[in-house]
Amino acid sequence: MSSRENATCNILKSQAKSFFTKSSTCLPSFDKSLCWYNVTFGEKGHRTCPFTFCTSIPGCDRIASEFQASRECFTNGTWGDSVYTECIDVLRNHQRCIAGYCRTCPDLLRETVINVSLTLSFISVAVLVTALVLFSLFDSIQCRRLSIHKNLATAFVFRFAVLAVWTITNTANAFRDCNHFTPIPLKNWEWACKLILWLVIYFQVASVMWMLIEGLYLYSRFTIFAMRGEGPYWIYLFSGWGIPLIVVLSWTIVHQIQSSKNPHSFCWLPYAQGAHLWILAGTMGFALILNFLLLLAIIIILVQKLRSENAAESKKIWRTVKATILLVPLLGVSNIPLFYEPDRPSAIYMLGSAILQHSQGIFIAVLYCFSNAEVQNAVKRQLTKMPIPWLSFLQRRSFETERTYVPDQRITTTKGKHGVPMEELNGNLLVEQKSLSDLNVKDILVRPTRDSY
């Protein structure tokens, strides 16, 4: 505020010869807080205290209008000393009405965006950790595709967790001394602030790279590349974790050099400035655009496959739309409209950005894990082994035992075999149109157990 007042005074002083020489007012004067002008000789001028008043708080609009600074313009055209007694009273007794000491005026939109971001981040971390546990719990579903899913989920877990830490520390002013009206950065803790910011940027780039790997792998499954193998696993790890490390380290070196030229810079802030930002923006932008092109290619392949089927036209359109809806959040294409932030973002933009950015973890967990048939079947198989009565609906209503052997001399339908599996015995009985009710109890000495029940 003081810099704006000083600039105003400089402009008025430059125009003093044409406007103030023939008038009976004192020349513009800046007292390091306010610019005083347009006060007649022998009168006292009044100005609002140099604070940012929170007029949205009940009663603070009255404080802003009643408590003022004053300065007298003497008859000889000189200024007296500025009187800030009432402004000091505001600092002592009405601090809630001004922004200062690390406090800001209530802003419903800002608070809503922060709360939505933190809530969705916590939910995303919770569901992604649950998905990682399910992915790692069952050996029967392990494959290269699942390994990519686990790395993507891990990247998003750290992304949202570190982002939540960054938001909380900044909201709580953990790196500023709030004992002064203008907060003073804590230089001793600048390394911690930079570390958290660096991790935020790194995991953001890493999550985008793993989304690109998901898109590339999915596209390869639809094309001839599926016949050429999956390639070494270390290539996936290097692309998902190594390339972001190289990119972020490159940006760190350049940004540290640039920010060191500014003596007032703290914690690399503001970091989203300068031409070197394209080191990050170019990498993520390339990955997102390439994922968008892969999405279009996959849709074309899906449409071609749907045309070969005999389904109705409406069903074809629905399946294509459904595939698109599933792939858009998974491949991160929803980030493209939010990649460049406007100079004056609207409320809809800020809320939409917060929701889309922080709900991606929920999309990934639901679509890759909770809706995955392989994971669901593995969970059901595990639950059937647990002796819990209310889980009986998951168990198979079957009296067959997959590998139960019956001695051939006790069964007349074995045709000389030493022993046959129970399922084969059932098949022979069906072929001969002989039901279990027709068999005599003496013919079957060993009845099928209900191990699978």
Secondary structure as GFF3:
##gff-version 3
##sequence-region A 1 453
A	DSSP	alpha_helix	2	14	.	.	.	ID=ss1
A	DSSP	alpha_helix	16	19	.	.	.	ID=ss2
A	DSSP	beta_strand	29	30	.	.	.	ID=ss3
A	DSSP	beta_strand	35	36	.	.	.	ID=ss4
A	DSSP	beta_strand	43	48	.	.	.	ID=ss5
A	DSSP	alpha_helix	60	66	.	.	.	ID=ss6
A	DSSP	beta_strand	68	73	.	.	.	ID=ss7
A	DSSP	alpha_helix	85	93	.	.	.	ID=ss8
A	DSSP	three_ten_helix	95	97	.	.	.	ID=ss9
A	DSSP	alpha_helix	108	137	.	.	.	ID=ss10
A	DSSP	three_ten_helix	139	141	.	.	.	ID=ss11
A	DSSP	alpha_helix	144	171	.	.	.	ID=ss12
A	DSSP	beta_strand	176	177	.	.	.	ID=ss13
A	DSSP	beta_strand	184	185	.	.	.	ID=ss14
A	DSSP	three_ten_helix	187	189	.	.	.	ID=ss15
A	DSSP	alpha_helix	190	222	.	.	.	ID=ss16
A	DSSP	three_ten_helix	224	228	.	.	.	ID=ss17
A	DSSP	alpha_helix	233	237	.	.	.	ID=ss18
A	DSSP	pi_helix	238	242	.	.	.	ID=ss19
A	DSSP	alpha_helix	243	259	.	.	.	ID=ss20
A	DSSP	three_ten_helix	275	277	.	.	.	ID=ss21
A	DSSP	alpha_helix	278	307	.	.	.	ID=ss22
A	DSSP	alpha_helix	313	330	.	.	.	ID=ss23
A	DSSP	three_ten_helix	333	338	.	.	.	ID=ss24
A	DSSP	alpha_helix	347	358	.	.	.	ID=ss25
A	DSSP	alpha_helix	360	365	.	.	.	ID=ss26
A	DSSP	pi_helix	366	370	.	.	.	ID=ss27
A	DSSP	alpha_helix	373	384	.	.	.	ID=ss28
A	DSSP	three_ten_helix	389	394	.	.	.	ID=ss29
A	DSSP	beta_strand	405	407	.	.	.	ID=ss30
A	DSSP	three_ten_helix	408	410	.	.	.	ID=ss31
A	DSSP	beta_strand	419	421	.	.	.	ID=ss32
A	DSSP	alpha_helix	422	431	.	.	.	ID=ss33
A	DSSP	three_ten_helix	436	438	.	.	.	ID=ss34
A	DSSP	three_ten_helix	441	443	.	.	.	ID=ss35
###
